[in-house]
Amino acid sequence: MGLGVGIFLIAVGAILTFAVNTDTNGTVNLDTVGWILMGVGLISVLLSMIFWSSWAGPGYWSRRRTYVDDGPPPY
């Protein structure tokens, strides 16, 4: 997963935990599902930050690349 998916899971989990007030028939506890989604999202965000430098990371596309042009090949 990535940083965006982790933030999305945290947001959905927070909505299920804190904003939805419904009574189910005891089969699914939405508060528990929300806490689980927030935990998985937090782990995803933390892993994305830990491995940020091994993937593209910040500044990947703005790094200077130096190419040496020796001119045309000799005949």
N, C-alpha and C positions, 0 to 999 in steps of 0.2 A: 504494500500500500504506500501511498505517498502522503505528503503533508496535507494536501487538499482533502483527501478521503478521511484522514484522521480528524481534521477540523469538522468535517461534515458529520462524522459519527458522534463527535462530542456534542454538536448542536442538536442532532436528532435525539440523542440520549437525554440531554437536558430538557428538551421539550416533553419527552415522554415522562420524565421523572417529576418535573416541577409544574408543568402547565396542564397536563391531561389529568382530569379527575373523573374517572369512570370506575364502576364496579363491574368486574367480570365474574363469571360463575366459578371462580376459584381455580380455573385451569391455567390462566396466564396472569402473572402479576406485572403490570406495566411499569411499576416503579423499579422492580428488579431488572427487567429488560432494559430500561433506561440507564440504570447504573452499570450494567454490563457493557452497553454500547459506549458509554462515556469512558469506561476503563480500557476497552479495546482501542478507542480513538486516541486516548492519552498514550498508550503504548506505541501506537503507530506514529504519533507525532514525535515521541522521544526517539524512536529508532530512526526516523527520518533525519532528525537533528544529529544523531550520533554518526550516521553514515553519510552526512551531507557532503563531506569533502571527498569521499571515495566515488560519488556519482558526479554529476556535472558541477554541482556546488555553485556558490556565488562567484560571479565574474568569469564563468567559463567561456561565454561568448565574447567577452570584451578583452580577453587575454591577448597579448601581442604574440603573433606568430611570425618568425623571421625565416624568410626563404632566401637562399643565395642563388643568384642567377649568374652562371659562369659564361653566359653568352651561347652562341650557336656551337654545335659540335665541330671539331676540326674535320677537314676533308681528307 
